[in-house]
Amino acid sequence: MIFGHLPDHLILFPTRSPINAGAAVRRTIPFENDELEIWTAQSQSARQQGRADVFILRFYGNADRADRWPAMEAEMWKDRAVEIWGMNYPGFGGSTGPARLARIGPAAVAAFDALRHEAADAPIVAYGASIGATAALHVATSRPAGIAGLILHNPPPLREVILRQFGWWNLWLLAGPVALQIPRDLDSIANARASRAPVIFLLAEKDEIVAPRFHRLVVQAYAGEKCVIELRSAHHNDPIEGTALADLNDALGWVLTQSFQRAP
């Protein structure tokens, strides 16, 4: 009882205040007895041809919101006809219900299923940053036939971070019970071992929130084909830009090629 929902309060930082979503379009999908808020945006190429060739299902950090990014991120992909679907976790923004770690995995799968219906046969890439990487990995293991690939930006193995980075100062009396309450479906190490989709890892060299040695645990565990892009001198929340953005665009082409080769 003492530790009930403690990980939720320590890890999640939900907000509901209005955010200017720019040109992004809001939609909602049912989830359990609540609804999930999704923000969508298309790249210029997708708008010009009237459809997207690639869909990116986007999961953000534990103190971030989907309202803020899709309109800007859609233009990251240069000449690709891309549509971004950014999901707000339950309790964040216009997604209703309580903010709970246990709801992130099922909500991510619900968002994927809705997008799969919308995208028809077009490839879907799950893109997760920070805690969003745990959601993306869960989708990859829950819907292995439907995911074309993954992009994982500073992926945290939550249990290992809690135990190894924060356990020492409380002699693991707090960290131990908190780590045990992390939902199994957000276990990045186990999900990495189970996933076979091609993946792009974006790793900040100077991540001050999730130490780079923890990123490496997920990279080393990942079973599928992988491409690692080192973000030199970057911190946890630094944007992807410059040479790294060009590398990411090239790597997305590699993911799609790998996905086509895997297709039956």
C-alpha positions as CSV (number, residue, x, y, z in Angstrom):
1,M,0.0,0.0,0.0
2,I,2.9,2.4,0.8
3,F,4.3,2.0,-2.7
4,G,1.0,1.9,-4.6
5,H,1.3,3.9,-7.9
6,L,4.6,5.3,-6.6
7,P,6.4,4.6,-10.0
8,D,3.7,6.4,-11.8
9,H,4.2,9.5,-9.6
10,L,8.0,9.3,-9.8
11,I,8.3,8.7,-13.6
12,L,5.3,10.3,-15.2
13,F,4.8,14.1,-15.4
14,P,1.4,14.6,-17.1
15,T,0.1,18.0,-18.2
16,R,-3.2,19.0,-19.7
17,S,-2.7,22.7,-20.4
18,P,-3.4,23.8,-24.0
19,I,-0.5,23.6,-26.4
20,N,-0.4,25.2,-29.9
21,A,-0.3,22.2,-32.3
22,G,0.2,24.3,-35.4
23,A,-1.0,22.6,-38.5
24,A,-1.4,19.2,-36.8
25,V,-4.9,17.6,-36.9
26,R,-6.5,16.2,-33.7
27,R,-8.4,13.0,-33.6
28,T,-9.4,10.6,-30.9
29,I,-9.7,6.8,-30.7
30,P,-11.4,4.7,-28.0
31,F,-9.3,3.1,-25.4
32,E,-10.8,1.0,-22.6
33,N,-13.4,3.3,-21.1
34,D,-11.5,6.4,-22.1
35,E,-10.2,7.9,-25.3
36,L,-6.7,8.5,-26.7
37,E,-5.7,11.8,-28.3
38,I,-3.8,11.5,-31.5
39,W,-2.2,14.4,-33.4
40,T,-1.4,13.9,-37.1
41,A,0.6,15.8,-39.7
42,Q,1.8,15.1,-43.2
43,S,5.0,16.2,-44.9
44,Q,4.9,18.5,-47.8
45,S,5.5,15.5,-50.2
46,A,2.5,13.6,-48.7
47,R,0.3,16.6,-49.0
48,Q,1.3,17.2,-52.6
49,Q,0.6,13.6,-53.7
50,G,-2.5,13.3,-51.6
51,R,-1.4,10.4,-49.5
52,A,1.5,9.2,-47.3
53,D,3.9,6.4,-48.4
54,V,5.1,5.8,-44.8
55,F,3.4,6.3,-41.5
56,I,5.4,7.1,-38.3
57,L,3.7,6.3,-35.0
58,R,5.3,8.6,-32.5
59,F,5.7,8.2,-28.7
60,Y,7.2,11.0,-26.7
61,G,9.0,11.5,-23.3
62,N,7.5,11.3,-19.9
63,A,7.2,15.1,-19.5
64,D,6.4,15.9,-23.2
65,R,3.2,16.0,-25.2
66,A,2.2,14.9,-28.7
67,D,0.5,18.2,-29.5
68,R,3.8,20.0,-29.7
69,W,5.7,18.1,-32.3
70,P,4.0,16.3,-35.3
71,A,3.6,19.5,-37.5
72,M,7.3,20.2,-37.1
73,E,8.5,16.6,-37.3
74,A,6.6,15.9,-40.5
75,E,9.0,18.3,-42.3
76,M,12.1,16.4,-41.0
77,W,11.7,13.8,-43.7
78,K,12.6,16.1,-46.6
79,D,11.3,14.5,-49.8
80,R,9.5,11.6,-48.2
81,A,5.7,11.3,-48.2
82,V,5.4,10.8,-44.5
83,E,2.5,11.1,-42.1
84,I,3.1,11.4,-38.3
85,W,0.7,10.0,-35.7
86,G,1.7,11.3,-32.3
87,M,-0.1,9.8,-29.3
88,N,-0.7,11.4,-25.9
89,Y,-0.5,8.8,-23.1
90,P,-3.5,8.4,-20.9
91,G,-3.7,11.4,-18.6
92,F,-1.6,13.6,-20.9
93,G,-3.2,16.4,-22.9
94,G,-6.6,15.4,-24.2
95,S,-6.2,11.7,-23.5
96,T,-8.6,10.9,-20.7
97,G,-8.2,8.7,-17.7
98,P,-5.4,8.4,-15.1
99,A,-1.7,8.6,-16.0
100,R,-0.4,5.1,-15.3
101,L,2.7,3.2,-16.5
102,A,0.5,0.1,-16.8
103,R,-1.7,1.9,-19.4
104,I,1.2,3.0,-21.7
105,G,1.7,-0.4,-23.4
106,P,-2.0,-1.2,-24.1
107,A,-2.6,2.4,-25.2
108,A,0.4,2.2,-27.7
109,V,-1.0,-1.0,-29.2
110,A,-4.5,0.6,-29.5
111,A,-2.9,3.5,-31.3
112,F,-1.1,1.1,-33.6
113,D,-4.2,-0.9,-34.4
114,A,-6.1,2.3,-35.3
115,L,-3.2,3.4,-37.5
116,R,-2.9,0.0,-39.2
117,H,-6.6,0.3,-40.2
118,E,-6.0,3.8,-41.6
119,A,-2.6,3.0,-43.3
120,A,-3.9,-0.1,-45.1
121,D,-0.8,-1.7,-46.6
122,A,1.6,1.2,-46.1
123,P,4.6,0.6,-43.8
124,I,4.4,1.8,-40.2
125,V,7.5,2.8,-38.3
126,A,7.3,3.1,-34.5
127,Y,9.4,6.0,-33.2
128,G,9.9,6.4,-29.5
129,A,12.0,8.9,-27.5
130,S,13.0,8.2,-23.9
131,I,10.1,6.5,-22.2
132,G,8.4,6.5,-25.6
133,A,11.0,3.9,-26.7
134,T,9.5,1.5,-24.2
135,A,6.1,1.9,-25.9
136,A,7.6,1.5,-29.3
137,L,9.3,-1.7,-28.3
138,H,6.1,-3.1,-26.8
139,V,4.3,-2.5,-30.1
140,A,7.0,-4.2,-32.0
141,T,6.7,-7.4,-29.9
142,S,2.9,-7.2,-29.7
143,R,2.4,-6.6,-33.5
144,P,5.5,-8.1,-35.1
145,A,3.9,-8.6,-38.5
146,G,2.6,-5.1,-38.7
147,I,5.7,-3.1,-37.8
148,A,8.1,-2.1,-40.6
149,G,10.8,-0.9,-38.2
150,L,11.7,1.1,-35.2
151,I,13.5,4.3,-34.3
152,L,14.6,4.4,-30.7
153,H,16.0,7.7,-29.3
154,N,17.8,7.3,-25.9
155,P,16.0,4.1,-24.9
156,P,15.8,3.6,-21.2
157,P,15.7,0.1,-19.6
158,L,13.5,1.4,-16.7
159,R,14.2,-1.4,-14.2
160,E,17.9,-1.2,-14.7
161,V,18.0,2.6,-14.5
162,I,16.1,2.6,-11.2
163,L,18.2,-0.1,-9.6
164,R,21.6,0.8,-10.8
165,Q,21.4,4.6,-11.1
166,F,19.2,5.4,-8.1
167,G,19.3,2.4,-5.8
168,W,22.6,3.0,-4.1
169,W,21.6,6.2,-2.2
170,N,18.6,4.5,-0.5
171,L,20.2,1.0,-0.1
172,W,17.7,-0.3,-2.6
173,L,14.9,-0.1,0.0
174,L,13.0,2.3,-2.3
175,A,14.4,1.5,-5.7
176,G,13.8,-2.3,-5.3
177,P,10.0,-2.0,-4.8
178,V,9.7,0.7,-7.4
179,A,11.6,-1.4,-10.0
180,L,9.4,-4.4,-9.3
181,Q,6.3,-2.4,-10.1
182,I,7.5,-1.5,-13.6
183,P,5.0,-3.2,-16.0
184,R,6.4,-6.2,-17.8
185,D,5.3,-4.9,-21.1
186,L,7.7,-1.9,-20.7
187,D,10.7,-4.1,-20.1
188,S,13.0,-2.8,-22.8
189,I,15.6,-5.5,-22.4
190,A,13.1,-8.4,-22.8
191,N,11.3,-6.6,-25.6
192,A,14.6,-5.9,-27.4
193,R,15.5,-9.6,-27.2
194,A,12.1,-10.5,-28.7
195,S,12.0,-7.9,-31.6
196,R,13.1,-8.7,-35.1
197,A,12.1,-5.5,-36.8
198,P,15.0,-3.4,-38.2
199,V,15.8,-0.6,-35.8
200,I,17.6,2.8,-35.8
201,F,19.1,3.7,-32.5
202,L,19.7,7.5,-31.9
203,L,22.1,7.7,-28.9
204,A,23.0,11.0,-27.2
205,E,26.7,11.0,-26.3
206,K,26.2,13.2,-23.2
207,D,22.7,12.1,-22.1
208,E,22.4,13.5,-18.6
209,I,19.1,11.8,-17.8
210,V,19.5,8.3,-19.0
211,A,23.2,7.5,-18.8
212,P,24.6,6.2,-22.2
213,R,25.6,2.9,-20.6
214,F,21.9,2.1,-20.2
215,H,21.2,2.9,-23.8
216,R,23.8,0.3,-24.7
217,L,22.1,-2.4,-22.7
218,V,19.1,-2.1,-25.0
219,V,21.3,-1.9,-28.1
220,Q,23.2,-5.1,-27.1
221,A,20.0,-7.0,-26.3
222,Y,18.3,-6.1,-29.6
223,A,17.8,-9.2,-31.7
224,G,17.0,-7.7,-35.1
225,E,19.1,-5.8,-37.6
226,K,20.2,-2.5,-36.2
227,C,21.7,0.8,-37.3
228,V,23.3,3.0,-34.6
229,I,23.6,6.8,-35.1
230,E,25.8,8.4,-32.5
231,L,24.7,11.9,-31.5
232,R,28.0,13.6,-30.8
233,S,28.0,16.0,-27.8
234,A,24.2,15.8,-27.6
235,H,22.1,15.8,-24.4
236,H,18.9,13.9,-23.7
237,N,16.5,16.4,-25.1
238,D,18.6,17.9,-27.9
239,P,16.8,17.9,-31.3
240,I,17.9,15.7,-34.2
241,E,19.4,18.1,-36.7
242,G,22.3,18.7,-39.1
243,T,24.3,15.6,-40.1
244,A,22.4,13.4,-37.7
245,L,19.1,14.3,-39.4
246,A,20.6,13.5,-42.8
247,D,21.8,10.2,-41.4
248,L,18.3,9.5,-40.0
249,N,16.7,10.1,-43.3
250,D,19.2,7.7,-45.0
251,A,18.6,5.1,-42.2
252,L,14.8,5.3,-42.7
253,G,15.4,4.2,-46.3
254,W,17.5,1.3,-45.0
255,V,14.7,0.3,-42.6
256,L,12.1,0.3,-45.4
257,T,14.4,-1.8,-47.6
258,Q,15.0,-4.3,-44.8
259,S,11.2,-4.4,-44.1
260,F,10.4,-5.2,-47.8
261,Q,13.0,-8.0,-47.7
262,R,11.4,-9.5,-44.6
263,A,7.9,-9.4,-46.1
264,P,6.6,-12.9,-47.0
